[in-house]
Amino acid sequence: MPKGEVKQEMFKVHNSLVGKTKYIAREENPNTGCGSCIQRVKINLWKWYHYDEKSPTYKGLIFTGRLGIYNMPLYRIHNGEQEE
C-alpha cells in the first residue's frame, strides 16, 4: 500500500478529480489509516486512468490485459529494454 508522500499525492490527485469523472464520486480523507479506504482510492485512480478518455497516458505503463481485485486494471512498467 502507498505510504508517506506517495499516499498523500495519490489522495490529492483523487480528490482533485471529484465530480470530473464517473470513477471518482466523493472526496476521501488523506489522513486515514484505513486500508480499505486507501485501496478504494487506488482502485478509483487506476479505473480512471484506464477507462476515462480524458485521463493522461504514459508510454512506460503497459496494460497486462488482466483485471485485479474489484476489476482494477493491472499495469506493468516498461523500462525500454524488453520487447513487447
N, CA, C and O atoms as a printed pandas DataFrame, in Angstrom:
     atom_number atom_name residue_name chain_id  residue_number  x_coord  y_coord  z_coord
0              1         N          MET        A               1    0.826   -1.183    0.000
1              2        CA          MET        A               1    0.000    0.000    0.000
2              3         C          MET        A               1    0.872    1.249    0.000
3              4         O          MET        A               1    1.924    1.275    0.639
4              5         N          PRO        A               2    0.449    2.261   -0.698
5              6        CA          PRO        A               2    1.209    3.512   -0.717
6              7         C          PRO        A               2    1.324    4.122    0.677
7              8         O          PRO        A               2    0.393    4.051    1.479
8              9         N          LYS        A               3    2.481    4.720    0.951
9             10        CA          LYS        A               3    2.714    5.354    2.250
10            11         C          LYS        A               3    3.372    6.701    2.047
11            12         O          LYS        A               3    3.901    6.990    0.973
12            13         N          GLY        A               4    3.338    7.519    3.076
13            14        CA          GLY        A               4    4.044    8.790    3.071
14            15         C          GLY        A               4    3.618    9.733    1.965
15            16         O          GLY        A               4    2.429    9.958    1.737
16            17         N          GLU        A               5    4.626   10.289    1.273
17            18        CA          GLU        A               5    4.363   11.276    0.223
18            19         C          GLU        A               5    3.566   10.689   -0.938
19            20         O          GLU        A               5    2.723   11.373   -1.519
20            21         N          VAL        A               6    3.824    9.437   -1.277
21            22        CA          VAL        A               6    3.099    8.801   -2.382
22            23         C          VAL        A               6    1.613    8.717   -2.042
23            24         O          VAL        A               6    0.765    9.012   -2.884
24            25         N          LYS        A               7    1.301    8.320   -0.825
25            26        CA          LYS        A               7   -0.096    8.233   -0.394
26            27         C          LYS        A               7   -0.751    9.613   -0.415
27            28         O          LYS        A               7   -1.874    9.756   -0.897
28            29         N          GLN        A               8   -0.060   10.628    0.102
29            30        CA          GLN        A               8   -0.614   11.979    0.128
30            31         C          GLN        A               8   -0.879   12.496   -1.282
31            32         O          GLN        A               8   -1.918   13.106   -1.534
32            33         N          GLU        A               9    0.052   12.256   -2.198
33            34        CA          GLU        A               9   -0.121   12.703   -3.578
34            35         C          GLU        A               9   -1.263   11.947   -4.257
35            36         O          GLU        A               9   -2.029   12.530   -5.024
36            37         N          MET        A              10   -1.374   10.651   -3.974
37            38        CA          MET        A              10   -2.457    9.850   -4.533
38            39         C          MET        A              10   -3.819   10.409   -4.107
39            40         O          MET        A              10   -4.723   10.538   -4.933
40            41         N          PHE        A              11   -3.963   10.737   -2.829
41            42        CA          PHE        A              11   -5.218   11.309   -2.336
42            43         C          PHE        A              11   -5.451   12.698   -2.920
43            44         O          PHE        A              11   -6.589   13.061   -3.217
44            45         N          LYS        A              12   -4.383   13.477   -3.087
45            46        CA          LYS        A              12   -4.510   14.819   -3.651
46            47         C          LYS        A              12   -5.063   14.750   -5.079
47            48         O          LYS        A              12   -5.984   15.486   -5.431
48            49         N          VAL        A              13   -4.496   13.867   -5.888
49            50        CA          VAL        A              13   -4.969   13.688   -7.271
50            51         C          VAL        A              13   -6.406   13.184   -7.259
51            52         O          VAL        A              13   -7.253   13.700   -7.989
52            53         N          HIS        A              14   -6.681   12.188   -6.440
53            54        CA          HIS        A              14   -8.034   11.627   -6.343
54            55         C          HIS        A              14   -9.044   12.721   -6.009
55            56         O          HIS        A              14  -10.055   12.866   -6.695
56            57         N          ASN        A              15   -8.774   13.476   -4.972
57            58        CA          ASN        A              15   -9.721   14.497   -4.530
58            59         C          ASN        A              15   -9.860   15.640   -5.529
59            60         O          ASN        A              15  -10.900   16.298   -5.564
60            61         N          SER        A              16   -8.841   15.886   -6.337
61            62        CA          SER        A              16   -8.938   16.933   -7.366
62            63         C          SER        A              16   -9.842   16.506   -8.524
63            64         O          SER        A              16  -10.282   17.347   -9.308
64            65         N          LEU        A              17  -10.118   15.212   -8.635
65            66        CA          LEU        A              17  -10.932   14.687   -9.727
66            67         C          LEU        A              17  -12.397   14.438   -9.336
67            68         O          LEU        A              17  -13.188   13.991  -10.167
68            69         N          VAL        A              18  -12.759   14.719   -8.092
69            70        CA          VAL        A              18  -14.134   14.504   -7.642
70            71         C          VAL        A              18  -15.075   15.320   -8.521
71            72         O          VAL        A              18  -14.886   16.523   -8.698
72            73         N          GLY        A              19  -16.089   14.657   -9.068
73            74        CA          GLY        A              19  -17.076   15.315   -9.917
74            75         C          GLY        A              19  -16.640   15.527  -11.357
75            76         O          GLY        A              19  -17.441   15.979  -12.174
76            77         N          LYS        A              20  -15.398   15.214  -11.691
77            78        CA          LYS        A              20  -14.902   15.393  -13.052
78            79         C          LYS        A              20  -14.887   14.092  -13.840
79            80         O          LYS        A              20  -14.693   14.095  -15.056
80            81         N          THR        A              21  -15.093   12.989  -13.148
81            82        CA          THR        A              21  -15.114   11.670  -13.778
82            83         C          THR        A              21  -16.070   10.779  -13.007
83            84         O          THR        A              21  -16.250   10.947  -11.801
84            85         N          LYS        A              22  -16.674    9.845  -13.691
85            86        CA          LYS        A              22  -17.627    8.956  -13.016
86            87         C          LYS        A              22  -16.929    7.943  -12.104
87            88         O          LYS        A              22  -17.585    7.277  -11.304
88            89         N          TYR        A              23  -15.633    7.829  -12.219
89            90        CA          TYR        A              23  -14.898    6.850  -11.417
90            91         C          TYR        A              23  -14.538    7.374  -10.032
91            92         O          TYR        A              23  -14.128    6.602   -9.166
92            93         N          ILE        A              24  -14.685    8.669   -9.819
93            94        CA          ILE        A              24  -14.347    9.264   -8.523
94            95         C          ILE        A              24  -15.524   10.127   -8.090
95            96         O          ILE        A              24  -15.674   11.269   -8.524
96            97         N          ALA        A              25  -16.354    9.556   -7.226
97            98        CA          ALA        A              25  -17.617   10.195   -6.854
98            99         C          ALA        A              25  -17.533   11.098   -5.633
99           100         O          ALA        A              25  -18.292   12.061   -5.521
100          101         N          ARG        A              26  -16.618   10.797   -4.715
101          102        CA          ARG        A              26  -16.574   11.601   -3.489
102          103         C          ARG        A              26  -15.145   11.774   -2.998
103          104         O          ARG        A              26  -14.252   10.986   -3.307
104          105         N          GLU        A              27  -14.967   12.826   -2.228
105          106        CA          GLU        A              27  -13.662   13.128   -1.651
106          107         C          GLU        A              27  -13.339   12.128   -0.548
107          108         O          GLU        A              27  -14.228   11.672    0.171
108          109         N          GLU        A              28  -12.064   11.794   -0.423
109          110        CA          GLU        A              28  -11.608   10.867    0.601
110          111         C          GLU        A              28  -10.635   11.578    1.533
111          112         O          GLU        A              28   -9.922   12.490    1.114
112          113         N          ASN        A              29  -10.605   11.163    2.793
113          114        CA          ASN        A              29   -9.743   11.757    3.801
114          115         C          ASN        A              29   -8.309   11.269    3.625
115          116         O          ASN        A              29   -8.044   10.077    3.776
116          117         N          PRO        A              30   -7.377   12.175    3.308
117          118        CA          PRO        A              30   -5.988   11.750    3.091
118          119         C          PRO        A              30   -5.254   11.341    4.368
119          120         O          PRO        A              30   -4.179   10.745    4.296
120          121         N          ASN        A              31   -5.809   11.647    5.512
121          122        CA          ASN        A              31   -5.159   11.314    6.781
122          123         C          ASN        A              31   -5.624    9.977    7.350
123          124         O          ASN        A              31   -5.309    9.640    8.491
124          125         N          THR        A              32   -6.358    9.232    6.570
125          126        CA          THR        A              32   -6.880    7.955    7.045
126          127         C          THR        A              32   -5.785    6.899    7.128
127          128         O          THR        A              32   -4.820    6.917    6.364
128          129         N          GLY        A              33   -5.954    6.000    8.052
129          130        CA          GLY        A              33   -5.082    4.834    8.141
130          131         C          GLY        A              33   -5.828    3.586    7.715
131          132         O          GLY        A              33   -5.299    2.477    7.789
132          133         N          CYS        A              34   -7.050    3.771    7.273
133          134        CA          CYS        A              34   -7.925    2.664    6.883
134          135         C          CYS        A              34   -7.429    2.044    5.572
135          136         O          CYS        A              34   -7.386    2.712    4.539
136          137         N          GLY        A              35   -7.059    0.775    5.623
137          138        CA          GLY        A              35   -6.569    0.089    4.439
138          139         C          GLY        A              35   -7.595    0.005    3.327
139          140         O          GLY        A              35   -7.246    0.126    2.152
140          141         N          SER        A              36   -8.854   -0.200    3.678
141          142        CA          SER        A              36   -9.917   -0.282    2.676
142          143         C          SER        A              36  -10.092    1.050    1.956
143          144         O          SER        A              36  -10.321    1.082    0.747
144          145         N          CYS        A              37   -9.983    2.140    2.695
145          146        CA          CYS        A              37  -10.131    3.477    2.106
146          147         C          CYS        A              37   -8.978    3.764    1.142
147          148         O          CYS        A              37   -9.187    4.303    0.055
148          149         N          ILE        A              38   -7.772    3.401    1.548
149          150        CA          ILE        A              38   -6.600    3.616    0.701
150          151         C          ILE        A              38   -6.719    2.782   -0.569
151          152         O          ILE        A              38   -6.415    3.269   -1.658
152          153         N          GLN        A              39   -7.154    1.534   -0.443
153          154        CA          GLN        A              39   -7.343    0.669   -1.618
154          155         C          GLN        A              39   -8.413    1.231   -2.548
155          156         O          GLN        A              39   -8.262    1.178   -3.769
156          157         N          ARG        A              40   -9.484    1.764   -1.984
157          158        CA          ARG        A              40  -10.567    2.327   -2.798
158          159         C          ARG        A              40  -10.040    3.488   -3.639
159          160         O          ARG        A              40  -10.365    3.601   -4.821
160          161         N          VAL        A              41   -9.234    4.344   -3.032
161          162        CA          VAL        A              41   -8.655    5.475   -3.760
162          163         C          VAL        A              41   -7.753    4.963   -4.880
163          164         O          VAL        A              41   -7.829    5.448   -6.009
164          165         N          LYS        A              42   -6.909    3.995   -4.576
165          166        CA          LYS        A              42   -6.005    3.432   -5.577
166          167         C          LYS        A              42   -6.787    2.807   -6.738
167          168         O          LYS        A              42   -6.459    3.034   -7.903
168          169         N          ILE        A              43   -7.809    2.030   -6.421
169          170        CA          ILE        A              43   -8.628    1.382   -7.450
170          171         C          ILE        A              43   -9.341    2.423   -8.302
171          172         O          ILE        A              43   -9.380    2.301   -9.527
172          173         N          ASN        A              44   -9.908    3.448   -7.664
173          174        CA          ASN        A              44  -10.588    4.512   -8.409
174          175         C          ASN        A              44   -9.637    5.191   -9.394
175          176         O          ASN        A              44  -10.006    5.453  -10.539
176          177         N          LEU        A              45   -8.424    5.471   -8.951
177          178        CA          LEU        A              45   -7.455    6.133   -9.832
178          179         C          LEU        A              45   -7.054    5.250  -11.005
179          180         O          LEU        A              45   -6.934    5.742  -12.127
180          181         N          TRP        A              46   -6.844    3.957  -10.772
181          182        CA          TRP        A              46   -6.481    3.073  -11.888
182          183         C          TRP        A              46   -7.635    2.929  -12.869
183          184         O          TRP        A              46   -7.409    2.877  -14.078
184          185         N          LYS        A              47   -8.858    2.863  -12.377
185          186        CA          LYS        A              47  -10.018    2.794  -13.285
186          187         C          LYS        A              47  -10.124    4.068  -14.103
187          188         O          LYS        A              47  -10.396    4.024  -15.303
188          189         N          TRP        A              48   -9.907    5.217  -13.442
189          190        CA          TRP        A              48   -9.934    6.490  -14.158
190          191         C          TRP        A              48   -8.852    6.498  -15.236
191          192         O          TRP        A              48   -9.131    6.854  -16.381
192          193         N          TYR        A              49   -7.635    6.116  -14.894
193          194        CA          TYR        A              49   -6.532    6.113  -15.845
194          195         C          TYR        A              49   -6.827    5.197  -17.032
195          196         O          TYR        A              49   -6.542    5.540  -18.180
196          197         N          HIS        A              50   -7.394    4.044  -16.745
197          198        CA          HIS        A              50   -7.613    3.034  -17.779
198          199         C          HIS        A              50   -8.812    3.334  -18.678
199          200         O          HIS        A              50   -8.728    3.200  -19.899
200          201         N          TYR        A              51   -9.925    3.740  -18.072
201          202        CA          TYR        A              51  -11.179    3.837  -18.820
202          203         C          TYR        A              51  -11.549    5.245  -19.298
203          204         O          TYR        A              51  -12.257    5.376  -20.296
204          205         N          ASP        A              52  -11.101    6.277  -18.633
205          206        CA          ASP        A              52  -11.519    7.642  -18.974
206          207         C          ASP        A              52  -10.652    8.185  -20.104
207          208         O          ASP        A              52   -9.426    8.225  -19.992
208          209         N          GLU        A              53  -11.287    8.598  -21.181
209          210        CA          GLU        A              53  -10.566    9.100  -22.345
210          211         C          GLU        A              53   -9.826   10.409  -22.058
211          212         O          GLU        A              53   -8.882   10.760  -22.766
212          213         N          LYS        A              54  -10.256   11.123  -21.026
213          214        CA          LYS        A              54   -9.635   12.411  -20.687
214          215         C          LYS        A              54   -8.412   12.264  -19.783
215          216         O          LYS        A              54   -7.713   13.244  -19.525
216          217         N          SER        A              55   -8.150   11.061  -19.306
217          218        CA          SER        A              55   -7.003   10.853  -18.416
218          219         C          SER        A              55   -5.707   10.896  -19.219
219          220         O          SER        A              55   -5.715   10.647  -20.425
220          221         N          PRO        A              56   -4.601   11.208  -18.561
221          222        CA          PRO        A              56   -3.318   11.220  -19.275
222          223         C          PRO        A              56   -2.892    9.802  -19.639
223          224         O          PRO        A              56   -3.428    8.829  -19.109
224          225         N          THR        A              57   -1.942    9.697  -20.531
225          226        CA          THR        A              57   -1.373    8.388  -20.860
226          227         C          THR        A              57    0.142    8.469  -20.691
227          228         O          THR        A              57    0.748    9.521  -20.896
228          229         N          TYR        A              58    0.730    7.362  -20.322
229          230        CA          TYR        A              58    2.170    7.291  -20.113
230          231         C          TYR        A              58    2.718    6.108  -20.899
231          232         O          TYR        A              58    2.239    4.983  -20.758
232          233         N          LYS        A              59    3.718    6.366  -21.720
233          234        CA          LYS        A              59    4.311    5.324  -22.561
234          235         C          LYS        A              59    4.884    4.178  -21.740
235          236         O          LYS        A              59    4.881    3.033  -22.192
236          237         N          GLY        A              60    5.367    4.466  -20.556
237          238        CA          GLY        A              60    6.027    3.458  -19.737
238          239         C          GLY        A              60    5.085    2.491  -19.036
239          240         O          GLY        A              60    5.538    1.492  -18.477
240          241         N          LEU        A              61    3.790    2.763  -19.054
241          242        CA          LEU        A              61    2.820    1.858  -18.424
242          243         C          LEU        A              61    2.159    1.006  -19.489
243          244         O          LEU        A              61    1.590    1.528  -20.448
244          245         N          ILE        A              62    2.234   -0.297  -19.323
245          246        CA          ILE        A              62    1.681   -1.252  -20.289
246          247         C          ILE        A              62    0.584   -2.059  -19.597
247          248         O          ILE        A              62    0.829   -2.688  -18.567
248          249         N          PHE        A              63   -0.616   -2.042  -20.158
249          250        CA          PHE        A              63   -1.725   -2.825  -19.618
250          251         C          PHE        A              63   -1.420   -4.303  -19.810
251          252         O          PHE        A              63   -1.024   -4.718  -20.899
252          253         N          THR        A              64   -1.600   -5.098  -18.763
253          254        CA          THR        A              64   -1.290   -6.530  -18.831
254          255         C          THR        A              64   -2.389   -7.345  -19.500
255          256         O          THR        A              64   -2.192   -8.515  -19.828
256          257         N          GLY        A              65   -3.545   -6.721  -19.701
257          258        CA          GLY        A              65   -4.681   -7.457  -20.259
258          259         C          GLY        A              65   -5.499   -8.153  -19.189
259          260         O          GLY        A              65   -6.437   -8.890  -19.492
260          261         N          ARG        A              66   -5.138   -7.917  -17.933
261          262        CA          ARG        A              66   -5.827   -8.572  -16.815
262          263         C          ARG        A              66   -6.414   -7.524  -15.872
263          264         O          ARG        A              66   -5.972   -6.376  -15.824
264          265         N          LEU        A              67   -7.415   -7.960  -15.135
265          266        CA          LEU        A              67   -8.026   -7.130  -14.108
266          267         C          LEU        A              67   -7.783   -7.769  -12.756
267          268         O          LEU        A              67   -7.805   -8.993  -12.629
268          269         N          GLY        A              68   -7.551   -6.951  -11.753
269          270        CA          GLY        A              68   -7.311   -7.442  -10.404
270          271         C          GLY        A              68   -8.562   -7.348   -9.554
271          272         O          GLY        A              68   -9.680   -7.403  -10.066
272          273         N          ILE        A              69   -8.367   -7.208   -8.260
273          274        CA          ILE        A              69   -9.463   -7.127   -7.312
274          275         C          ILE        A              69  -10.347   -5.926   -7.645
275          276         O          ILE        A              69   -9.849   -4.850   -7.977
276          277         N          TYR        A              70  -11.639   -6.118   -7.554
277          278        CA          TYR        A              70  -12.640   -5.091   -7.882
278          279         C          TYR        A              70  -12.466   -4.565   -9.301
279          280         O          TYR        A              70  -12.747   -3.398   -9.573
280          281         N          ASN        A              71  -12.009   -5.416  -10.194
281          282        CA          ASN        A              71  -11.815   -5.094  -11.612
282          283         C          ASN        A              71  -10.855   -3.937  -11.843
283          284         O          ASN        A              71  -11.019   -3.163  -12.786
284          285         N          MET        A              72   -9.855   -3.822  -10.981
285          286        CA          MET        A              72   -8.826   -2.798  -11.162
286          287         C          MET        A              72   -7.889   -3.244  -12.289
287          288         O          MET        A              72   -7.313   -4.329  -12.213
288          289         N          PRO        A              73   -7.729   -2.421  -13.335
289          290        CA          PRO        A              73   -6.822   -2.766  -14.424
290          291         C          PRO        A              73   -5.392   -2.910  -13.893
291          292         O          PRO        A              73   -4.940   -2.104  -13.079
292          293         N          LEU        A              74   -4.698   -3.933  -14.357
293          294        CA          LEU        A              74   -3.338   -4.193  -13.904
294          295         C          LEU        A              74   -2.344   -3.753  -14.983
295          296         O          LEU        A              74   -2.474   -4.124  -16.150
296          297         N          TYR        A              75   -1.372   -2.973  -14.581
297          298        CA          TYR        A              75   -0.346   -2.453  -15.481
298          299         C          TYR        A              75    1.027   -2.905  -15.008
299          300         O          TYR        A              75    1.209   -3.277  -13.848
300          301         N          ARG        A              76    1.978   -2.868  -15.914
301          302        CA          ARG        A              76    3.370   -3.098  -15.564
302          303         C          ARG        A              76    4.169   -1.935  -16.131
303          304         O          ARG        A              76    3.714   -1.229  -17.031
304          305         N          ILE        A              77    5.352   -1.752  -15.598
305          306        CA          ILE        A              77    6.215   -0.675  -16.070
306          307         C          ILE        A              77    7.127   -1.224  -17.144
307          308         O          ILE        A              77    7.806   -2.231  -16.946
308          309         N          HIS        A              78    7.138   -0.558  -18.275
309          310        CA          HIS        A              78    8.007   -0.936  -19.388
310          311         C          HIS        A              78    9.262   -0.087  -19.292
311          312         O          HIS        A              78    9.197    1.140  -19.369
312          313         N          ASN        A              79   10.399   -0.737  -19.125
313          314        CA          ASN        A              79   11.649    0.006  -18.925
314          315         C          ASN        A              79   12.413    0.276  -20.215
315          316         O          ASN        A              79   13.505    0.842  -20.172
316          317         N          GLY        A              80   11.863   -0.118  -21.360
317          318        CA          GLY        A              80   12.518    0.150  -22.637
318          319         C          GLY        A              80   13.490   -0.922  -23.085
319          320         O          GLY        A              80   13.934   -0.906  -24.233
320          321         N          GLU        A              81   13.833   -1.856  -22.207
321          322        CA          GLU        A              81   14.790   -2.905  -22.550
322          323         C          GLU        A              81   14.111   -4.158  -23.078
323          324         O          GLU        A              81   14.726   -4.945  -23.797
324          325         N          GLN        A              82   12.864   -4.342  -22.731
325          326        CA          GLN        A              82   12.151   -5.553  -23.114
326          327         C          GLN        A              82   11.421   -5.328  -24.433
327          328         O          GLN        A              82   11.000   -4.214  -24.742
328          329         N          GLU        A              83   11.280   -6.394  -25.198
329          330        CA          GLU        A              83   10.465   -6.314  -26.409
330          331         C          GLU        A              83    9.021   -6.553  -26.035
331          332         O          GLU        A              83    8.710   -7.304  -25.110
332          333         N          GLU        A              84    8.142   -5.894  -26.779
333          334        CA          GLU        A              84    6.713   -6.082  -26.495
334          335         C          GLU        A              84    6.114   -7.111  -27.396
335          336         O          GLU        A              84    4.920   -7.398  -27.298
